Amino acid sequence: MTLTTRNLPNYLLSRGLISYESVVDGDLMITDASHRNRAFRVLRGAQPGYFVKQIRQWDPVSIAGWQQEDACYRRFSSSTFLPKHHKSDVESRILVLELVSGSETLSEYHRRASCSVAAGRKQGTALSALHRATQGAEEPGKVPWILSVQETNPAWFDSLSLANARLLQIVQGYPEYCELLSDLRSEWQPSCLIHGDVKWDNFLIRDADSHNPEVLLVDWEMAGFGDPCWDAGSVFQAYLNFWIYSMPLHETTQADLLVSRAQIPIERLQPAIRGFWDSYASGMSLDGQSAHAMLIRSARCGAARMIQSAYEMMHHWQQMPPAGAAMLQTSFNVLTRPTDAVRDLFGISDE
């Protein structure tokens, strides 16, 4: 069954998720929110709404992603770091989840407001809750492909934009870059379930302007057994990317001018970055040497994730945009000098 706005009411009725009265009384409102997957927002007047997802392509990768997300929602059904799970339809690959009313993505929030310390801390709370809940589990997992980029042959891709081909050429053309990524791969420490695709688009925030916002993780298709530093580093690189995007990249290529003219100075982001790390380290019961070691590895993982973010951004680009080049340079700088990056970019000291 392929869901549409027309047949979704009957589908929900047949599953006992809505009543005939809500349809007749006109309380039911359905909007299409499809993107990579089919997705629908279901409003039910004063009653809690639903967010309904269905895979768009019935290929092995999409089906595996749906199965992983379904498993996560079932596994963490009583947890507070993801929306509530209402129904899974294995035959039609449909998930019925809580519609988080009054929420927005962290990307949307940060476009309209400053990076609050409270939002930073809540990201740390959500990730540490996930990692601690599954710590020590022994499950199969996989290492992010970007850590093997030196072995990646562009011919392996079904479709590769010219910008992405250029990115691979640049990274593979620097032996030190490849060695730094290879070192991360050899140091990969799978110890828990990780989200695997942490970015601000995959965080929902509710009551964002309060002192105690609610932050939830969504889109669990990439989740799997892995290294928690990958998730933590992904948060670090989200802040760095936000800083990079605020630079006048089309006006100059001089690093000192880009930094000094950034609309959002890195110093303005540092309290939120520190808030994230303090909350995460506390939630993971890290202290002293263990906290420092994980912080440095997370910074390095974040640098690798930044290359992947640049690759994802340029999926349809024919030329590498200035932001892509800046992300690659920042990534290399963090990989080569992670201790300096933690101090100067993240604003986190050892004291």
N, C-alpha and C positions, 0 to 999 in steps of 0.2 A: 504494500500500500504506500502510495506517495502522498504525503500530506500537502494540503493547500488551505488557504483561508476559507474555502467553501466547505471542504469535507471535515475540517478539524472539529467543529461542534459535534457532529455525529460520532466522531472517534472518541471524544471526551465523554459524551453521553454513554456510549457503549462500555466504557471502562469505569463508569460510576464516579467520574471526576467532576462532573457538573450536573445540575438538575435541569429538568425541562422548564421549571419556573424561571430560571435565570435566563434561558433563551427567549421565552415568551415575554418576560417582563422587560426585556431590552437591556439587562444589566451586563450582558456579555459583549465584550469588545475584543476583537482579534486584529493584531497588526503584524505584518510580515517584517521580520528582522533578519532575513537570510543573508548570509555572506558566503563563507566557505561551506558551511552546512545549511540545510533548511532550518529555519528558526522562526518561532512565532511567540509574540507576547500575548498572553490571555488575561484580560482584566475582567474581574467579576464583581463590579460594584464595591460594596464594603467588605467583601470576602477576599482572602488572600488569592493572588493571581498565580499563573503558571508561566514558566518558560519552557517551550517544547522544542526539542532539537531532533533532527533526523539527518543521517548522512545523505549527501547529494550523489556521490559516486559509489557504486557497489564494487569497488576494487579491494584487493587484499589489504592495502595500507589503510584505507578508510575504515574498513570493517575492524581491523586490529585496533585502530584508534578508538572506535566506538566501544569495543569490548574493554579496553583499558579504562576509559572514562566511566563506563558503567560499573566496573569493579571498584573504582575509587569511591564513587557515590554510595555504593552498597557498604563498602568497608568502613567509611567514615560517616555513616548515617546519623550518628549522635554527636558529631563534632561541630564546632562552631566556626571553623575556618573555611567552610564552603557552603553553598546554598543547600537547602533541604531537598532530599530526593523523594519523589512521589511515586513514580512508576517507570518500569523498564519494559520495553517491548522488543524482545530479542529477534522475533521473526521480521519485524519491519525496521529494526534498528532505530527505535525512538526512545528518547528520554524525556520524562516530564519532571521538571524541577521547579523549585520555588522561584517565583518572580520577585526579585529583591526590589521592592517598591522604594521609590525615592533615592535610588542609587545612581551612580555614574562610574565610569571607569576612572582609574587614577590618571590616565592620559587626559581625559576630559576635564577632570578636576584641576590638574596642574596647568592646563591651558587658560584657566580662568582665575586661578588663585595661586598664592605662593606655596612653596613646598613646606608644609607644616611639620613640626616635630612629631605631633600626634599621629599623623599619617605615616611617617617614617617608622615610628615605634610599632604601630599596628602591623606593618608589613613584617617586622621582625617577630612579632607575636605569632602571626599566622604560620610563617615558615618554620619557626622552632617547634610549634605544636605538631606540625606534620612530621618533621624529622624525628622528634623525640618519640612520637607514637609508634614509629616503625623502626626505631633504632635496633640494630643487631639482627634484623631479619635476614634470612638467606634466600634470596630470590634471584633469578637471572636478570641481567640488565645489559645495557649497551653504553659504550662511550660515545659522546657527541662526535659527529663526523668531522667537525672543524679541527679537532685535535689530530686528525690524520690527513690534514689538507695537503701536506707535502707528498702524499701518495695518491692524491686525487687526480684522475685523468679527466679533463673536460669532455672527452668523448663519451664518458659514461652517462652524461646527462641527456635526457630526452630533449630538453629545451634549455638553452643557456643564453642569457642576454649578453650583448657585447660588453656591458659594464661588469657583469659577473665574471666573464672570461678574463677581463682586465684585472679584476681583484685577485683571482687565482694566480694570474701571471705575476703580479707584484709580490704576493706572499711567497710563492714558490721560488721567486727569483732572489730571495734573501735567505741564505743558509742559516743565519742566526735566528731569524724569525721562525723558520721551520724547526730548528733545534729546540727553541723555547716551547713551542707547541708540543713537540714530541716528548719533552721532559714532563709536561703536564699530563700527557697520556700515561706515561710510565708511573706517575705518582697518583694516578686515579685511585681513590679509596672508597669503593662502594660500601656503604654501611647502613643505608635506610632507603625508604621510598622518597624520591624527589619528584617535584612537579615537572621539571624538565623544560618548561617553556615559560619561565617567569619573565613577565614584562608588564608594564603598566596597563596595557590593554586587557590583561588577564587578571587584574585586581578590580573588584568592585568596592566602592566606598559609599557608605550611607551615613547621613548626619556629618558630612565632611567638614562643616564649619564649626562643629562642636569641639569640646576638649576631649571627648571620648568617642571618636567615630568608630564605626564598624567596618572592618575590611575583610573581604572574602576572596578566595581564589577560585577562578573558574577555568574552563577549558582544560581538561585533564587528559587529553588524547596522547600527550607525549610523556605522561608519568611512567616511572619505572624505577627499579632498584638502581641506585647510583650514589654519586659523591655529593653530599650536602653543600659543599663549597660551590658547586655549579649553580645552585639556586641562589645562594647568598651573593655570589659574584654577579649574578644577573641583575640583582637589585642595584648593586654599585654601578654597573654599566648603564642602567636606565637613567640614573642621575647624571652621569657623565655625558650621555647622549643629549639629555635635555639642555645641558650647558653648551655643548657643541652646536646644537641647532640654533641657539640664541646668538651665535657669533655672526659677524658680517662677512660670511664666507665668499660672497660674490664681489666683495670690494677689495680684499687683500688676501695674500697668502702668508704674510709675515706673522709668525706665531705670537710675538709680543703684542702686536696690534690686535690680533684676533682675541687674545685674552683680555686686554685692557678695554676693548670696545664691546665685549659680550653684553647683551641686554640683561642677562641673568648671571652675575658674577658667581664664580664657584663658591665664594665665601658665604653667599646667601643660601646655598644648598647644604653646606656642611653641617649645620645643626640637625637637619632632617636625616642626613647620612649617619651622623653619630647616634642619633636616636634609634635608627634602624639597627645599627650594630650592637648598641648597648642592650636593646630589647632582645635581639636574637641570642647574643652571648649569654644573657641571663636565663633565657628560656632553655638554652642547651646546657646550662650549668657549667659554662666555660670560665676559667679564670687563669691568670698568670700565663705561663708558657704555652699551655694548650690553646688559650684564646688567641695569643699572638700568632702562633703557627697557623691556625685556621684562618685568621684575618688575612695573612699574607697570601695563603693559597687561594682564598676567596677573591682577593684582588686580581691575582693572576688568571683565575678562571673567568672573572668578569672581563678581563682584557681579551681572552679568547672568544667569549660570548659576543663581544663588540664586533669582531670580524664577522661572525655569523649574522648579527643584526644588520651590518652593512650589506651583506650578501642578500638577505631577505628584502631589504629596502630597495635594492636595485634590480629586482627580479625582471622588471619590464623596461629597464633603462638601456639605452644604446651607448651612452657615455657615462663614465663615472662622475657623479656630481661632486662638488667641493666638500659636501658633508661626508661622503664616503671616504674621500682621501683623508680628511681630518680624523675620522674614526679609526682608520688604519694607523695613522701616525700616533694617535693617543694610545691605541692598543699596544703598539710596539714599545712606546715609552713606559707604560705600566708593566709590561712583561719584563723589560730589562731592568727596571728600577722599582719594584713593587713596594719596598719600604718607603722610598721617597714619595710614591704615589699615595700611600696610606696617610702619610703626614701632610703632604702639601695639597693634595686634591680632596681627600676624604676629610681632612681636618681631625684625624684621630691620632693622638699621641700615645706613647708608651707609658707616660707618667700616670 
